[in-house]
Amino acid sequence: MNRRSITLIIIFTIILMFVAGCVSLTPGSANKSLPPNLPVSPTKNLTQSSPEEDLFAFVNEADVYTQRVGKDAAIKEFSNPNGSFIRGELYIWAYDFNGVNLAHPYHQEFKGQNKLSLTDSEGVRMIEMMLEAARNGSGFVEYQYPNPVTGGTESKLAYVKRVDDTWWLASGIYGTDFNIPQEAPEIIRDVLRAKVDYAASFARESGKEEALSVFNNVSGPFTLNGSYIFAFDMNGTTLALPFYKDRIGKDESNLTDPNGVGIGREKLLVAKQGGGFYYYIFNNPDNFGKPEFKVAYVEPVDSSWVVGAGTYLPLLPALFKKESRDNLVSHVNNAADYVVKNGRESAIREFNDMNSNFSRKDMFIFAFDRNGTLLANPYLPGIVGLNRLSDVDPYGEYPVKHLIANALNGGGFTYYFFPDPAANYSTRLKLGYTKIVDDSLIVGAGIFPD
């Protein structure tokens, strides 16, 4: 049997679980079925890395490298069979979104060729599958491929990541028994999307009243171990929240979490864009109501209301002291004052200067225009001047859209994942604050957890 994208297999398996585990609502509703619950494991504390985790880290390192040195220099390095991204069996290859090869250290003849129809020994169109994974931001693909170290054809697991709208990169590991952790961001992302897709379909089939009754049932099939479906209307009024029913019917469009992130604003933003992912801190009913970091996905049922689900990540550090948040706001306000006093061009030069007072590793100033073009980032100069509106982080959020939306709403906080220059550019959770200056320049900064 041909191998398929690991992500697609998981989605298909989830759907099968829905069908196999469905139960009837009432004697007269045999055609209205519900899925079993799909709890997701929290992110574990990785003390010993697996080959799959090393692969994930390697590709992320290559992605950050492109942001630091720029596309041309990165492609040159990835193409070098003696370069810094050749590490045993690990190496980087890159393609554009038409399937044209940009870099491959062991197949220099591929460069400039369209390899979209390339298949492995089992007929898997590997490049096409990788490209589709890249369209979603990132993902895993399994196929057969020659191992340059052993010389034999072996099973290979590739991890693919989109760099921007024009190209993507990947690497892979060889083996026979791959183990993608259930807490991997790609798996959490796909499970949440599948669960919410099913809930939205159920709501359309059953009708709003019956669906909300089921979603609000703490003993219902959509609710297990802190995992549940929530719902709200397009004005921000809560319609379903099974463990916190006292909030049903309340306007929570201005609700904020302990770090000042606008939960109501974030969920309405993604809902009005057709659905998507966002982050916030919320009480976990499966952990005595303790506030924990949460990844959520929402999808409109129709033009009037929305359903969603989330996964708690209790081991992810998400503590930002009030003093640190206040310093962040002050730093951004000082940058905004600098723009007003010295002008836009002078300010952008200052913000891009790594030796500037605005370029502290733990809290540096960045800048965008209203359309999402990055104008300043002292630690990632390779992407300055490029539009980053379609950037997507590991769990599926589009951070630049949130940063810009907060600025246009008068300033605000948002969570996102970003390389930390003070931690060897490892990707970490970050709390960002942005505001707009002179109706044209968006300035911001962020802090990593205390």
N, C-alpha and C positions, 0 to 999 in steps of 0.2 A: 504494500500500500504506500502511495506517495506520502512523503512527509509534508505537513502544512505548517504555516506560521504557528508558533507556540501560542501566541495570543489568540488566534482564530480557533485553535483547538479548545482552548479554555472556554471561550465564549460559546462554542457549540456544545461543549459538555454542560455548561450552565443551563442552556436552553433545554437540553435533554433532561436535566435534573428537574427543571420547572415542570415539564410535561409528565415525567414519571412520578413526581411527588405531588401532583395537583389534588386538591380536595374540593368537594362541592360546598357552596355557600349554604344553600337551602335545598329542600327537596325539589323545588321548582326551578332551580337554576343550574341544571347539570352542565350547561355549556359555559358557565362562568367559573373558571378554575383559578386557583392561586398556587404560587410556587412555594416550596419549602424555603426556609430562611437560609441565607448564605453568609454566616458570620465570617469576618476576615480577621486573621491574626494580626496583632499589633506589630509594629516595627521592633525587631529584636536589637539588642545591643551587640554589634558585630565585633567580637574580640578576636576571632580567628576567621579569616576570609576563605571562602570557597573559590574554586576556579571561576564559577559564574559571577561571583562578586568581584573578583579580580578583573574579569572581562568588562563588567559594568564600569569599574573605576578607570580602566585603561581608555575606554572610549570617551568617558567624560573628561579625562585628562587631555585627550586629543582635541575635543571640542573647545575646551578652555584655551588650548594652545592656539587655535585658529583665531580666537577673539583677542589674543595678545599680540600675535604677529601679523595677522591679516591672511586673507585667502590664498594669495599667490605664494607667499613664503611657506604657508602650511602645506599646500599641495606639493611643493618642491621637496619638503622634508618627508612627507608621507611616501613619496615616490622613490626615495633613496634607500636601496637595499642595505646600506650600511649606516642608516640614519638612527636618530634617537628613538624612533618608534618601531624599531625591530627588536623584539625581546623574546627570544626563543620562538615558540609557535605563534606568538602574538605579533600582529602587524596591522596597519590601517590601510583600508582602501576607501575610495571616495567616488561618487557619481553625482551627476546633476539629475533633475527631476524628469528629464527625457530619457534617462537610461544611458547617457553618454559617460564613459569612464573618464575620471579626472586624475586618479592616482591609483597605482598598484605597484608595490616594490618588486614583485616577482613576475609580473606580466606587463612589462613596459610597453609591449606591442598593443595592449588594450587602450592606451591613452588616445582619446578623441574618437573612439569607436562606440557605437550604440550597441550595448550588450543586453538589452531588455529581453531578448529571446533566449539568452543563455540558460541551458538546462543542465541538471546533474544527471547521474547515471540512472536515476529513477524517474526522470522526466519532470522534476520540479524546476519551475522557472524562477530560479533563485533571486536574480536581480529584480525581477518584477515584484516578488514578494517583499524583498527588502525595501523597495521604493514605497510600497503601500504602507509598510510599517513606519517609514520615515514621515509619511504624510500625517500620521497620527502623533508625531513628535518623537516617538521611539518605540522599540519593540524587539522581540526575539524571533529568529527564523532558523529552522533546522533543515539541513540538506547534506548531500555527499560532495566531498571536495578533496583534491590532492593535498596531502600534507607535505610542505616543502622540507620539513625536517626528516621525516621517515621515508618519503617518496611514494607512499601508498595512498589510495583513496579511502577516506574515512568519514564517519559521521561528524558533522561540524555544526556547532551552535553559534550563530552570529547575533551580535547585539548592534542594532542600528539606531542612529540618532540624527535627526534633522539639524543642520547648522543654521540655515535660514531658508527663505523661500526658493532659493536657487540650487542648493546642493545639500548632500548628506554624506555621512561617513559611517564606517562600521569596522568591526573586528570580530574574530571568532576563536573558539576553542574546539579542540578535537576530543572525542570521547564516545562512550556508548550508553551512558546512563546520566543524562543531564538532569539537574535538579534546580528548577527555578523556584526560589522561595515564594510562598504564598503572600508574604509581606512585601515583595518587590513592588515598587511603585507602579510598574506596568500592569501587574496582576490586580492590585487594589483598584486601579483606574478602570480596568475592563470589567471587574466584578461589579463595581458600583454602577457603571453605565448599563450593564445587563439587567441588574436588579431594578433600576429606575425605569428603564425602557419597558420592562414587564409591568411595573406598577402603572405607568402611564397608559399602556394598552388595556390593562384591566379597568382603569378608570373610564376610559372611552367606551368600553364595552358595557360596563355595569351601570354607568351613570354616576354623577357626582355624589349624590346623597348616599347611595349604597357604598361607593368606594371609600368615602370619608369615614363611614361607620366602621368599615373593616380596618382601615389604616389606624384608627384611634383605639382599636381593641388591643390591649396589652397582652392578651392571650392569643391573638390572631396569628395567622400563618405568615404575615409580613413582619412579625416582631419576635425577636429572640436574642437573648444575651446582649442587650443594649443596642442591637441593630434594629432599625425601624424605618418606616416611611414617614416623612413629614410633608406637609402641604401648606401653601399660602396662596393668596390671590395677588394680582398684579399691583395692588396698592400696598402690599406688605402685611395684610391681615393674616394671622395664623389660622389655618383651617384644620390641620391635623398635627398633633404632637402627643403621642400616646402616653408618655411617662410624665408629661407636664401639662395636664389638661386644663389647669387654671389659666393657661396662656391662650387657649383657643378662643378665637373671636377678637383678640386684641391686635391693634395696629402696632407692629414691631418693625416698621420701616426705619426707625431711628435707633434700633437696638444696637448696643455696642458690647464688645467682650471686655475682659479685664485689662487688656492692653490698649483699649481705645479703638480697636478695629471695628468698623461699622458692619455688623452682621447683616442688618437689614439692607444697607446700601449695596453690599457685595452680592447678596443673593438676587436682588432685583436687577442689578447690572447684568449678571449672566443670564437670568431668565429672559430679560427683554432682548438679549442677543440670540435667543433660540435655545439656550441651555449651555451648561458647562460646569467647570470645577471652580471651587473657591475654598478658602481656609478660614478657620476661626477657632476660638476656644469656647467650649460648651460643656455643661455638666454631663458626665457619663453615668447614666442610670445603672450600668452594670458594675460601677466602681463607687457605690455609695454616693453618687451625685458629685463626685470630684471633678473640678474643671480640668479638661484635657484638650490637647490640640486635636483638631478634627479636619479631615478632608471630606468635602461634600460634593455631590453632583446633583444638579437639578435639571428638569426637563418640563416644558409647558405641556399640559394636557390639551389645552386649547388656548384661545386668546385671553381667557379670564383667570386661569389658575394653573398652579405649578406643583409638581411632586418632586421629592428629592430623598436622598439617603446619604449617610456618611459613615466613615470609619474613624474610630479614635486611634490615635498613635500615642499612647501614654508614655512611652520611653523617649519620645522626641523632646529635647529641651525647648521649652517655649516660654521661659521666664524672662520678662523684660521689666526691670525695676522702673518705678516712676521717675527716679532721678535720671536714669539713662534715657527714657523717653523724652523727658523735658530737655535734656542736653541735645538730643536729636532735633527736636523742633527748633531750638535756639540756633543750632548750626545751620539749618536750612534757612531760617529767617535772616541770619547774617549774610548768607550767600545771596538771598533775594535783595537785601539792602545794597550789597556790592554791585549787583546788576544795575539797580536804579542810579547809583552814584557814578559808576564808571562806564556804563553802557554795555550792551549785549556782547559785542565782539571782544572787548577787553576782558569781560567776565568769563567768556568761554575759554579764552586762552589761559586765564588764571586757573579755571577748574580743571583743565587738561594738564596742567603743570604738576608733575609728581612731587615737586619740592614745595608746592604751595601750602599755605596754612589750611586750605580747604581739602587737602588730599591725604588726610590721616588714613592709615590702613583700616582702622577700626570704624571709621565713619567719614567716608569721602563723598564729596559732592559730585553728582552726575546731572546731566541736563538733556532734555528732549525738546523738539518742537511739538506743536499740537498734533502733528500727523504721525508721531512715533519715531522720527529720525533721531538717532542718538547724536548729540552734539558734544557731549563731554563725558569722559570716563578715563581718569588718569591711569588706571590699572589694566584696562582692556582697550588699548588704542587701536587694535586691529579692526574693531567694528565701529569706531567713531565715523560718522558720516553715512551709516547704513540705517535703513528703516528696520526697526525691531518690533513692530506692532504684532507680528505673528510669532514672536518668541513664545515657546511653551516650556514650562519647567517639568520636573520628573512626574508630578502627580496630575499634570494636565491643565494647570492654570496658565492663562495668558497674562503674565505679570505687568507688562508695559501698559496694557489696556486698563488694568486696575490703577496703576500709578497715575496715569493721565486722567482717568475719571475722577480720582480723589482730588487732584490738583484743580480740575475744572469746577469741582463742587466746593471750592474754598479751602482746600487743604485737608489731608487726612492720612491715616495709617492703613497699610495693607501688609499681609505676609506674602513672601515668595521665597524661592530657593535660588541661591546665587553663589558663585565662587568666592571664597573668602581669601583675599590676598595675604592676610596675616596667618593663614593656616595652609600654606602651600596650595592655595586656590582650590581646596576641597569644597564641594558644594554643601552649603549649610542653610538652615532656615534663617531668614532675615526679616526684620520688621522695618519697612520703609515708610518714609513720610515725604510727601510732595506738595508743592504749591505752585501757582502760576504767577509770573511776573510780567507786567505790562501787556497782559492779554496775549502773549506770544511765546514766552519761554517758560518751560516747566523745569523747575530745579528741585532736587531731592537728595536724600541721603538715606542710609540705613544702618542698623545696628544688628549684631549677632547676639544670641542669647547670653545672658550673664552666667 
